[in-house]
Amino acid sequence: MTDQAVDPDGARLLREAADEGRFLGRTRELKELRADIERAGLDTLSGRKAPRARVLLIAGRPGSGRTALAGELVRQVADRYPDGVLRVRLGEPDGTRVPVARAAREMLDALDAPAPAGAGEDELGEALRAALADRRALLLLDDAADAEQVDALLPDNPDCLAVVVSSGPLTGIADVRPCTLGGLDTKSAVEVLSRYTGSVRVTVDPRAAERLAEQCQGQPAALALAGGWLAARPKAAVADLAKQLHTDPGRGTVVGRVLGLVHDSLPASAARALRLLSLAPAGLVDPHTAASLAGCSVEAARGVLDDFAAHGLLHPAGPSPEQFEVPRCLHPLLSALAEAHERPAELQLARARMLERTVRLLQSCRAITETDSPQAREKLLGMPRALRFSGPRAAADWLSLRRPALLASARLAVADGELDTLARRLMSQLVRAMVAHFGTQAAASDLYDLHGLVLDVAERRDLPREKAAALLNLGDLDARTGRTTDALGRYRAALDAGREANDPYAAGRAMESVGGAHLELDDYDRAADWFGRALAERLARGEREDAARLYGRIGVAHTYAGRYGEALRNWRAAVAGHRKNGDIAAQARALSELARVQEYAGRFDESLRTCREAVEWARRAEDGRLQAALHLRLADSFEHLGDPASAALHRDTAERMLAEEAPDEDVEPEHDANACEIRSTPAAD
């Protein structure tokens, strides 16, 4: 993180359990900030109730310890805010603004509050304000770019407090008094050095330590780097480093000068590895990322990262001891060093190696969930041991831990406006891994972002085929999250893009999806019409399996509309189609739906015969759950026919079969796009 150098051991002061006593100096600033919390605002002085949360601003340059100060303030006053502390970063390592929608969603997730998937910035902002309306919470908004970004996240609740970290003022937000940071006092600055070097070297030459602190301008980041340089050289005196900085003042910031000294003193391989860390997505790096960037083994990268962390060049990130974060104040400096020392082709190659390894890790992460697939097991065994996970739980944990970096990798892959093969593979594998481990519903927000990235590139580069695919995927997400009207608009746009690309598959898929959206909106006539158009496309291309399935979907639309004659005709066509295709399971399901419609139409004898036929085909397909459902339907039919004994027999059979199935209730079933389940429809009189 940008300003964690105040913690000389590199520990993140923003973590929940920051150890009391690790923070150094800033006594006056802390006192002023705490007093500012109690200070009456302008609204209070004028006799009005404050309409919004109080805002405290900590302003300073990157490396000044501004984030660490905010973290210490939060630690000291957190007990006043029983509803918790919300922390969010509003800037990327390269200085790019984090979209307000993403920040609001992160805070809603932390509050366990509903965050509508696919919602825009305004809707998410309103949801956040609603979630905080009755809470007493503390918000820490780090790396804020401007007042507009902060204002969109402020709760309309004076019982909340917002601590904002920024480089400059928040012009436009009323009643904000900034706390502007300079350097640490000499005593605290020297203590930062001593925690790296040990007290002996500082005690032997205290004046040299004070000179070094002065040359570092009391900047915590510079002091941490200087302390790390000394820690790596036990025989060097503090005066040696002070002399080097004095004789070679260089240009730029003091943090940049000390980093240059540290970089130049590293072995060539370590210096190159350090420079290339500027390519790490979101500034997050683990041994796999470092190994792929530097082109070395994972074990070698692990040792290099540990050394960097021990000497203040990296900070721990998250619960894993192997995940680190490039300090935000160092990121632009490392980028400049990389551009100065590496050829553009070498940087491009390092980036490609990193993204390629990410793709392979995602493949492994997804494949380990496919326990019943021989192909997946064979693929896993063919991967290097370093890319394998010990089990599904380990893979899911890795995916959760690396989620911010993986999403940043996706943004990096298309940052140049291209959608090359590597970018496509990365997007595809990330989507599949998230769905495999979390389910579509839980991962919907991230999936919106990923498909949105593809759509943005496709629109900018005029790629109609890719545009159609992205719109279809986004439409499916809209449909799954209850935004059916939005889904319909995307499907229609996908149809236009598919036709422009002369892509019959995309066009046919879009037609069917338009029909599905109309079906969900209870517009059964349009649904049947669009399913019919899609059916004509499939029949023209000889796609018999899809044609059989579409007959069923047309049957569903007619059933909902109460046109049972048309529904029966289409379901019989579906049964015939599946029989010709040799798809026993699909034939059994279609017969099941045919029997249901016959029951709705009051044809109980026909429904009974069809249901018995469906049971036989379900038995051949070894579909126990379908057999059980059909036995329950047979029980209902016998009750209609006045045969309670037979009804009880079939009901007992169904209960026994369901008990034998013993489904895993912890696994959320995924939506089957090919299933044609009919909603409850009253039987005809």
C-alpha positions in Angstrom: 0.0 0.0 0.0 1.1 3.5 -0.6 1.9 4.7 2.9 2.6 1.7 5.1 6.3 2.5 5.6 5.5 3.9 9.1 5.2 0.3 10.0 8.9 -0.7 9.8 8.2 -4.4 9.7 6.2 -3.9 6.5 2.9 -5.1 8.2 -0.2 -3.5 6.9 -1.6 -1.1 9.4 -4.9 -1.3 7.8 -5.5 -4.9 8.8 -8.2 -5.5 11.4 -5.9 -6.5 14.2 -3.2 -3.9 13.9 -1.0 -4.2 17.0 -1.1 -1.3 19.3 2.2 0.4 19.7 3.6 -0.2 16.2 2.6 3.2 15.0 5.3 5.9 15.4 5.0 9.6 15.9 2.2 11.9 14.6 1.0 12.7 18.1 0.0 16.2 17.3 -1.8 15.2 14.1 -3.7 12.4 15.9 -4.7 14.8 18.7 -6.0 17.3 16.1 -7.9 14.7 14.2 -9.6 13.3 17.3 -10.5 16.8 18.4 -12.0 17.5 14.9 -14.3 14.5 15.3 -15.9 16.3 18.4 -15.8 19.7 16.8 -19.2 21.2 16.1 -19.9 21.6 12.4 -21.3 24.6 10.7 -24.8 23.0 10.6 -24.8 22.5 14.3 -23.6 26.0 15.0 -26.5 27.3 12.8 -29.0 25.2 14.7 -29.5 22.6 12.0 -28.9 18.9 12.2 -26.0 17.8 10.1 -27.3 16.1 7.0 -24.4 13.9 6.3 -21.4 12.1 7.8 -18.5 14.1 9.2 -15.5 14.0 6.8 -11.9 14.1 8.1 -9.2 14.6 5.4 -5.6 13.4 5.8 -3.7 15.0 3.0 -0.1 14.3 2.0 2.2 13.1 -0.7 2.6 9.3 -1.4 5.1 8.0 1.1 4.3 10.5 3.8 2.6 8.0 6.0 -0.9 9.3 5.3 -2.6 5.8 5.1 -0.8 4.6 8.2 -2.0 7.7 10.1 -5.5 7.0 8.9 -5.2 3.4 10.0 -4.0 4.4 13.5 -6.8 7.0 13.8 -9.4 4.3 12.9 -7.9 1.9 15.4 -8.2 4.4 18.2 -11.8 5.4 17.5 -13.2 2.2 16.1 -15.0 1.3 19.3 -17.2 4.3 18.9 -18.7 2.8 15.7 -20.3 -0.5 16.7 -21.5 -1.2 13.1 -17.9 -1.6 11.9 -15.2 -0.1 9.8 -15.4 0.0 6.0 -12.2 0.3 4.1 -11.9 0.9 0.4 -9.2 2.0 -2.0 -10.2 4.6 -4.5 -7.1 4.6 -6.6 -5.2 1.9 -8.6 -1.4 1.5 -8.3 -0.9 3.5 -11.5 -3.1 6.3 -10.3 -6.2 5.3 -12.2 -9.4 6.2 -10.4 -11.4 3.2 -9.1 -15.0 3.5 -10.4 -17.4 4.6 -7.7 -19.7 1.6 -8.6 -16.9 -0.9 -7.7 -16.1 0.9 -4.5 -19.7 1.0 -3.4 -20.2 -2.7 -4.2 -17.2 -3.6 -2.1 -18.6 -1.7 0.9 -22.1 -3.2 0.4 -20.4 -6.7 0.3 -18.6 -5.9 3.6 -22.0 -4.9 5.1 -23.6 -8.1 3.9 -26.2 -5.7 2.2 -27.9 -6.5 -1.1 -25.8 -5.2 -4.0 -27.8 -5.6 -7.2 -25.7 -7.3 -9.8 -25.3 -5.2 -12.9 -26.5 -2.0 -11.2 -25.0 1.3 -12.2 -23.2 3.9 -10.1 -26.3 5.8 -9.0 -28.2 2.7 -8.0 -25.3 1.3 -6.0 -24.7 4.6 -4.3 -28.3 4.8 -3.2 -28.1 1.2 -2.0 -25.0 2.1 0.1 -26.7 5.1 1.6 -29.7 3.0 2.5 -27.6 0.4 4.1 -25.8 3.0 6.2 -28.9 5.0 7.1 -29.4 3.4 10.5 -25.9 2.4 11.2 -23.0 4.0 13.1 -20.1 3.1 10.9 -16.6 4.4 10.1 -15.5 4.7 6.5 -11.9 4.8 5.5 -11.6 6.0 1.9 -8.0 5.8 0.8 -6.3 7.3 -2.3 -9.3 9.5 -3.1 -8.8 11.4 -6.4 -11.2 14.3 -5.8 -14.3 15.5 -3.9 -16.7 14.1 -6.5 -15.5 10.5 -5.9 -15.8 10.9 -2.2 -19.2 12.6 -2.3 -20.8 9.7 -4.2 -19.9 7.4 -1.3 -20.8 9.6 1.7 -23.8 8.3 3.8 -26.6 10.7 4.6 -26.2 9.9 8.3 -24.4 12.2 10.8 -23.7 9.2 13.1 -21.2 7.9 10.5 -17.6 9.2 10.1 -15.6 9.2 6.9 -11.8 9.4 7.1 -10.5 10.3 3.6 -6.9 10.0 2.5 -5.9 12.1 -0.5 -3.1 14.1 -2.1 -4.9 17.4 -2.1 -8.0 19.2 -0.8 -11.6 18.1 -1.3 -13.0 21.2 -2.8 -16.8 21.0 -2.9 -17.4 19.1 0.3 -18.5 21.5 3.0 -17.0 21.7 6.5 -13.8 19.7 5.8 -10.6 20.7 7.7 -7.6 19.0 6.2 -4.7 17.5 8.2 -1.7 18.0 6.0 1.3 15.8 6.6 5.0 16.7 6.5 7.8 14.5 7.7 8.1 12.6 11.0 9.7 14.2 13.9 13.4 13.3 14.4 12.9 10.9 17.3 10.2 8.9 15.5 12.3 8.9 12.2 15.3 7.5 14.0 13.2 4.8 15.6 12.0 3.7 12.2 15.6 3.2 11.2 16.5 1.4 14.4 13.7 -1.1 14.0 15.4 -2.2 10.8 19.0 -1.9 11.7 18.8 -2.7 15.4 19.5 -0.2 18.1 23.3 -0.8 18.3 24.2 1.0 15.0 22.0 3.9 15.9 23.3 4.2 19.4 26.9 4.0 18.2 26.4 7.1 16.0 23.2 8.9 16.9 24.2 12.0 15.0 24.6 10.1 11.8 21.2 8.5 12.3 19.7 12.0 12.8 21.5 13.2 9.6 20.1 10.3 7.7 16.6 11.0 9.0 17.0 14.6 7.9 18.2 13.6 4.4 15.1 11.3 4.2 13.0 14.4 5.1 11.3 12.4 7.7 9.3 10.6 5.0 8.3 7.1 6.3 8.7 5.4 3.0 12.2 6.7 2.5 13.2 5.8 6.0 11.9 2.3 5.6 13.9 1.9 2.4 17.0 3.3 4.0 16.5 1.0 7.0 16.1 -2.0 4.7 19.3 -1.1 2.8 21.2 -1.0 6.1 19.6 -4.2 7.4 20.8 -6.0 4.3 24.4 -4.8 5.1 25.1 -5.6 8.7 28.7 -4.3 8.4 27.7 -0.9 7.0 27.5 2.1 9.3 24.6 4.5 9.3 27.1 7.2 8.4 28.0 5.3 5.2 24.4 5.6 3.9 24.1 9.2 5.0 27.3 10.0 3.2 26.1 8.4 0.0 22.8 10.3 0.0 24.7 13.5 0.7 27.2 13.1 -2.1 24.7 11.9 -4.6 21.5 13.9 -4.0 20.1 13.0 -7.4 16.8 14.3 -8.7 13.2 13.7 -7.9 11.6 12.9 -4.6 13.6 11.6 -1.6 11.7 8.3 -1.9 12.8 8.0 -5.5 16.5 8.8 -4.6 16.6 6.2 -1.8 14.9 3.6 -4.0 17.4 4.3 -6.8 20.2 3.6 -4.3 18.6 0.4 -3.1 17.9 -0.7 -6.7 21.5 0.0 -7.9 22.9 -2.0 -4.9 20.9 -5.2 -5.7 22.3 -8.1 -7.7 21.3 -7.8 -11.4 18.7 -10.6 -11.2 17.1 -9.2 -8.1 17.1 -5.6 -9.5 15.4 -6.9 -12.6 12.8 -8.8 -10.6 12.1 -5.7 -8.5 11.6 -3.6 -11.6 9.2 -6.1 -13.2 7.0 -6.1 -10.1 5.6 -2.8 -11.5 3.7 -5.1 -14.0 1.9 -7.0 -11.2 -1.9 -6.5 -11.6 -3.3 -4.2 -8.8 0.2 -4.2 -7.3 -0.5 -7.6 -5.8 2.2 -10.2 -6.2 2.7 -13.8 -5.2 5.5 -16.3 -6.0 3.7 -17.4 -9.2 3.4 -13.8 -10.5 7.0 -13.0 -9.6 8.3 -16.2 -11.2 6.4 -15.6 -14.5 7.5 -12.0 -14.7 11.2 -12.7 -14.0 11.3 -16.0 -15.8 12.6 -18.0 -12.8 11.3 -20.9 -10.7 8.6 -20.4 -8.1 10.9 -21.3 -5.3 13.5 -18.8 -6.4 10.7 -16.1 -6.7 9.5 -17.0 -3.2 12.9 -16.3 -1.7 13.3 -13.0 -3.6 9.8 -11.8 -2.4 10.7 -12.7 1.2 13.9 -10.7 0.9 12.1 -7.7 -0.6 9.4 -7.8 2.2 12.1 -8.0 4.9 13.7 -4.9 3.6 10.7 -2.7 3.1 10.2 -3.1 -0.6 7.0 -5.1 -0.3 4.2 -5.3 2.3 2.1 -8.3 3.3 -1.3 -8.4 1.7 -4.1 -10.4 3.1 -4.1 -13.5 5.2 -1.7 -15.5 3.0 2.0 -15.2 3.9 2.8 -15.6 0.2 0.9 -12.6 -1.1 2.5 -9.2 -1.1 1.7 -5.7 -2.2 3.9 -3.2 -4.0 3.8 0.0 -1.9 1.7 2.5 -3.8 4.4 5.2 -3.6 6.9 2.9 -5.2 4.8 1.7 -8.1 5.4 4.7 -10.4 9.1 4.7 -9.5 9.5 1.0 -10.3 7.6 1.6 -13.6 10.1 4.4 -14.5 13.0 2.1 -13.7 11.5 -0.7 -15.8 11.1 1.6 -18.8 14.7 2.9 -18.4 16.3 -0.6 -18.1 14.1 -2.9 -20.1 13.3 -2.9 -23.8 9.6 -2.6 -24.6 9.7 -6.1 -26.1 11.0 -7.5 -22.9 8.3 -5.9 -20.9 5.7 -7.2 -23.3 7.2 -10.7 -23.0 7.2 -10.6 -19.2 3.5 -9.4 -19.2 2.6 -12.2 -21.6 4.4 -14.8 -19.4 2.5 -13.6 -16.4 -0.9 -13.7 -18.1 -0.2 -17.1 -19.6 0.6 -18.5 -16.2 -2.6 -17.0 -14.8 -4.5 -18.7 -17.6 -2.9 -22.1 -16.7 -3.6 -21.6 -13.0 -7.3 -20.8 -13.8 -7.5 -23.9 -15.9 -6.2 -26.0 -13.0 -8.5 -24.2 -10.6 -11.5 -25.1 -12.7 -10.5 -28.6 -13.7 -10.1 -29.7 -10.1 -13.9 -29.2 -9.7 -14.6 -31.6 -12.6 -14.1 -34.8 -10.5 -16.2 -36.9 -12.8 -14.3 -35.9 -16.0 -11.5 -38.2 -17.2 -10.4 -35.5 -19.6 -10.1 -33.0 -16.7 -8.1 -35.5 -14.6 -5.8 -36.2 -17.5 -5.3 -32.4 -18.1 -4.5 -31.9 -14.4 -1.9 -34.7 -14.4 -0.2 -33.1 -17.5 0.3 -29.8 -15.7 3.5 -29.1 -13.7 3.2 -29.8 -10.0 3.6 -26.1 -9.2 0.4 -25.3 -11.1 -1.8 -27.9 -9.3 -4.0 -27.5 -6.3 -4.3 -30.0 -3.5 -8.1 -30.1 -3.8 -11.2 -28.0 -4.6 -11.1 -26.2 -1.3 -7.5 -25.0 -1.9 -8.4 -23.9 -5.4 -11.5 -22.0 -4.1 -9.4 -20.3 -1.4 -6.8 -19.3 -4.0 -9.5 -17.9 -6.3 -10.9 -15.8 -3.4 -7.6 -14.6 -2.3 -6.4 -13.6 -5.8 -9.7 -12.3 -6.9 -8.6 -8.6 -7.0 -5.4 -9.4 -8.9 -7.3 -11.7 -11.3 -9.8 -9.0 -12.1 -7.0 -6.6 -12.6 -5.3 -9.1 -14.9 -8.4 -9.1 -17.0 -8.3 -5.3 -17.2 -4.6 -5.4 -18.0 -5.2 -8.0 -20.8 -7.4 -5.6 -22.7 -5.8 -2.3 -21.6 -4.2 -1.8 -25.1 -7.7 -2.0 -26.7 -7.0 -5.4 -28.3 -8.7 -8.7 -27.7 -6.0 -11.1 -28.7 -5.9 -14.8 -28.2 -4.3 -14.6 -24.7 -6.9 -12.0 -23.5 -9.7 -14.2 -24.8 -8.4 -17.3 -23.0 -7.9 -15.3 -19.8 -11.4 -14.0 -19.8 -12.9 -17.4 -20.7 -11.0 -19.3 -18.0 -11.6 -16.7 -15.3 -15.4 -16.8 -16.0 -15.4 -20.6 -16.0 -13.4 -20.8 -12.7 -15.7 -18.3 -10.9 -18.8 -20.1 -12.1 -17.4 -23.5 -11.1 -16.4 -22.5 -7.6 -18.9 -19.7 -6.7 -21.9 -20.2 -9.0 -23.3 -17.7 -11.5 -25.5 -15.9 -9.0 -22.7 -15.3 -6.4 -20.2 -14.3 -9.1 -22.6 -12.2 -11.1 -21.1 -8.8 -10.2 -17.6 -9.9 -11.3 -19.0 -11.5 -14.4 -20.7 -8.3 -15.4 -17.4 -6.5 -15.2 -15.6 -9.2 -17.3 -18.2 -9.3 -20.0 -18.4 -5.5 -19.9 -14.6 -5.3 -20.6 -15.1 -7.5 -23.7 -18.0 -5.5 -24.9 -16.1 -2.2 -24.5 -13.2 -3.5 -26.6 -15.5 -5.0 -29.2 -17.4 -1.7 -29.6 -14.2 0.3 -29.8 -12.5 -2.1 -32.3 -15.7 -2.7 -34.3 -15.8 -6.5 -33.7 -19.4 -7.5 -34.2 -18.9 -11.2 -33.5 -17.3 -10.5 -30.1 -19.9 -7.8 -29.5 -22.6 -10.3 -30.0 -21.0 -12.8 -27.6 -20.5 -10.2 -24.9 -24.1 -8.9 -25.2 -25.5 -12.5 -25.0 -23.4 -13.2 -21.9 -24.5 -9.9 -20.3 -28.1 -10.6 -21.3 -27.9 -14.0 -19.6 -26.7 -12.3 -16.4 -29.5 -9.8 -16.6 -32.0 -12.7 -16.9 -30.4 -14.6 -14.0 -30.5 -11.6 -11.7 -34.1 -10.5 -12.5 -33.4 -7.7 -14.9 -35.5 -9.2 -17.7 -36.3 -6.0 -19.5 -32.6 -5.1 -19.6 -31.9 -8.7 -20.8 -34.4 -8.3 -23.7 -32.6 -5.1 -24.9 -29.2 -6.8 -24.8 -30.5 -9.9 -26.7 -32.0 -7.7 -29.4 -28.6 -5.8 -29.7 -26.8 -9.2 -29.9 -29.1 -10.3 -32.7 -28.2 -7.2 -34.7 -24.5 -7.8 -34.0 -24.8 -11.5 -34.9 -26.4 -10.6 -38.2 -23.8 -8.0 -38.9 -21.1 -10.6 -38.3 -22.9 -13.1 -40.4 -22.8 -15.5 -37.4 -25.7 -17.8 -37.7 -25.0 -19.4 -34.2 -25.1 -16.0 -32.5 -28.2 -14.9 -34.4 -30.0 -18.1 -33.6 -29.0 -18.0 -30.0 -30.1 -14.3 -29.7 -33.5 -15.2 -31.3 -34.1 -17.9 -28.7 -33.0 -15.6 -25.9 -35.4 -12.9 -27.0 -38.1 -15.5 -26.9 -37.0 -16.6 -23.4 -37.1 -13.0 -22.2 -40.7 -12.5 -23.6 -41.7 -15.7 -21.9 -40.4 -14.4 -18.6 -42.3 -11.2 -19.2 -45.5 -13.3 -19.7 -45.7 -12.2 -23.4 -46.4 -15.7 -24.6 -47.4 -14.9 -28.2 -44.1 -13.1 -28.9 -42.2 -15.8 -27.0 -43.7 -18.5 -29.3 -43.0 -16.3 -32.4 -39.3 -15.8 -31.5 -38.8 -19.5 -30.6 -40.4 -20.3 -34.0 -37.9 -18.1 -35.7 -35.0 -19.7 -33.9 -36.4 -23.1 -34.8 -36.5 -22.3 -38.5 -32.8 -21.3 -38.3 -31.9 -24.5 -36.6 -33.9 -26.7 -39.1 -32.3 -24.8 -42.0 -28.9 -25.7 -40.8 -29.8 -29.3 -39.8 -29.2 -28.8 -36.1 -31.6 -31.5 -34.9 -30.7 -31.5 -31.2 -31.4 -27.8 -30.9 -34.5 -28.1 -33.0 -36.0 -30.7 -30.7 -35.3 -28.6 -27.7 -36.9 -25.5 -29.4 -40.1 -27.5 -30.1 -40.3 -28.0 -26.3 -39.8 -24.2 -25.7 -42.6 -23.4 -28.1 -44.7 -26.0 -26.3 -44.0 -24.2 -23.0 -45.1 -20.8 -24.4 -48.4 -22.3 -25.8 -49.0 -24.0 -22.4 -48.7 -20.8 -20.5 -51.1 -19.2 -23.0 -53.6 -22.0 -22.4 -53.3 -23.2 -26.0 -53.0 -26.9 -25.0 -53.6 -28.2 -28.5 -50.6 -26.3 -29.9 -48.6 -27.2 -26.9 -49.3 -30.9 -27.3 -48.4 -30.8 -31.0 -45.0 -29.2 -30.2 -44.2 -31.5 -27.3 -44.9 -34.5 -29.5 -42.5 -33.0 -32.1 -39.9 -32.6 -29.3 -40.3 -36.2 -28.2 -40.0 -37.4 -31.8 -36.9 -35.3 -32.4 -35.1 -36.5 -29.2 -36.0 -40.1 -30.2 -34.4 -39.6 -33.7 -31.3 -38.1 -32.1 -31.0 -41.1 -29.7 -31.1 -38.8 -26.6 -32.9 -41.0 -24.1 -32.7 -38.6 -21.2 -34.1 -35.7 -23.2 -36.8 -38.0 -24.6 -37.8 -38.9 -21.1 -38.0 -35.3 -20.0 -40.1 -34.3 -23.0 -42.5 -37.2 -22.4 -42.8 -35.9 -18.8 -43.7 -32.4 -20.0 -46.1 -33.9 -22.5 -47.9 -35.8 -19.8 -48.1 -32.7 -17.7 -49.8 -30.7 -20.5 -52.2 -33.6 -21.1 -53.1 -33.4 -17.5 -53.7 -29.7 -17.8 -55.9 -30.3 -20.8 -58.0 -32.8 -18.7 -56.8 -35.8 -20.6 -56.0 -37.9 -17.5 -56.0 -41.3 -19.2 -53.6 -40.1 -21.9 -51.4 -38.4 -19.3 -51.3 -41.7 -17.4 -50.1 -43.7 -20.4 -47.5 -41.0 -21.4 -46.3 -40.8 -17.8 -45.7 -44.6 -17.6 -43.8 -44.4 -20.9 -41.7 -41.5 -19.5 -40.9 -43.6 -16.4 -39.5 -46.4 -18.6 -37.3 -44.0 -20.6 -36.1 -42.3 -17.4 -35.2 -45.7 -16.1 -33.2 -46.4 -19.2 -31.5 -43.0 -18.9 -30.7 -43.8 -15.2 -32.3 -40.5 -14.1 -33.5 -41.4 -10.6 -34.8 -37.9 -9.8 -36.9 -37.7 -12.9 -38.3 -41.2 -12.2 -39.3 -40.0 -8.7 -41.0 -36.9 -10.1 -42.9 -39.0 -12.6 -44.1 -41.4 -9.9 -45.4 -38.4 -8.0 -47.2 -37.3 -11.1 -48.6 -40.8 -11.5 -49.8 -40.6 -7.9 -51.7 -37.4 -8.7 -53.2 -38.9 -11.8 -54.5 -41.9 -10.0 -56.0 -39.7 -7.3 -57.8 -37.8 -10.1 -59.1 -41.2 -11.4 -60.3 -42.3 -8.0 -57.6 -44.9 -7.3 -56.1 -44.0 -3.9 -54.3 -47.3 -3.5 -52.3 -47.0 -6.7 -51.6 -43.3 -5.8 -50.2 -44.3 -2.5 -48.1 -47.0 -4.1 -46.5 -44.6 -6.5 -46.0 -41.9 -3.8 -44.1 -44.5 -1.7 -42.0 -45.4 -4.6 -41.1 -41.8 -5.3 -40.2 -41.1 -1.6 -37.9 -44.2 -1.6 -36.2 -43.1 -4.8 -35.6 -39.6 -3.5 -34.2 -40.9 -0.3 -31.8 -43.1 -2.3 -30.7 -40.1 -4.4 -29.7 -38.1 -1.2 -28.8 -34.9 -3.0 -26.1 -32.6 -1.6 -28.1 -29.7 -0.3 -24.9 -27.6 0.1 -24.4 -27.4 -3.7 -26.5 -24.8 -5.5 -27.7 -26.3 -8.8 -26.8 -24.3 -11.9 -29.4 -23.2 -14.4 -29.8 -25.6 -17.2 -30.4 -23.7 -20.4 -31.8 -26.8 -22.1 -34.3 -27.6 -19.4 -37.9 -26.7 -20.2 -39.7 -26.7 -16.9 -43.3 -25.5 -16.9 -44.4 -23.2 -14.1 -47.5 -24.1 -12.2 -50.5 -23.8 -14.5 -54.1 -24.6 -13.5 -55.7 -27.5 -15.2 -58.4 -26.8 -17.7 -62.0 -27.2 -16.5 
